Amino acid sequence: MRRVLVQTAAWAAATGAAVGVSWYGVHRVLSVDGYQQPSTLALNVAGSVSTTPAPLPSTAGSASQAPLPPATATHRPSPSHSPSASASPGPTGDVHSYTPTGGRIVVSMGQSSADLVSATPDSGWSMHVYTGDQWLRVDFTQGTTDSIFYVTWNGHAPMVQTWLTQ
């Protein structure tokens, strides 16, 4: 019985020492290197944001269900850029830029979700952003013309759809 207690005490002491050394090493590296928690990308929205979607356009407008090609190449900053100074890929995926009629939209696309990084209307256009758990929508409006950018990912990879109604 005494032998078991001695072995248990030796194991506990060795395990405690290992945990203490590991904790000290990790703590020291993180505090000395100035570790900062990852920050989220700022949502630069010039219009208003709502979780209640506007109705989708009727079939009177033209619809496209094929993904839009990115207007610019996927942007991956070099390690010298700070996360707050550039649009870096978020936790969901690659950042893509789209330029539908009426503005510019930047979306972080993942395999099963998407996040709006920014949306900026062109001069003379207004904008409204709608978000949900499995979709996001950006409307650009000028007079009677509506340009709608819609991304859904309900059980599938994000799919981009656009509508232009007049």
Phi, psi and omega in degrees: 000319180297323180297319179295319179295320179295316179295320179295318179295318179296317179297315180297319180294316180295317179295316178298318179295318180296317179296317180297316179295317179298313180299315180299316181296313180295316180299317181295315181296314182292323181283324180288320182280000179065046181304132178239141176298145176300140180256154177279157178283139179288139177267107183267092184243122181274344180258213179248160182242138181216152174260358177260117184284149170283157180296146177292153182293155177285177182288001179293332180271175177267140181237147177225124179258353179284143178300140176287141174289144179300137179289331176228160180294156177303132184263119174236108183293152176287162183301341181284344177282145175273146181302329183281346184262353181215164178272097181262158179303133180275187182293344183268338180159210184274147181269126179237144179249135179235146178233075174288169177305126175103351180173195181227139182229136176241125184231137173268112185260129175247189180284329183224018177196171178213150178230135175284123178270310177201159175213129183225122179284151173290165179301131180090355180253149173252166186219149174219135182246134176238140178225151176215182181292327185236018182197163170214153184215138175232126177250130171251131184230137173216111183063238179262007180263128176241129174246118187245129178245122188228129177237128176236150178211039182282090178082010179212172177297150181305135180236129181263133175231146177228148175227145173231114180243149179225000000 
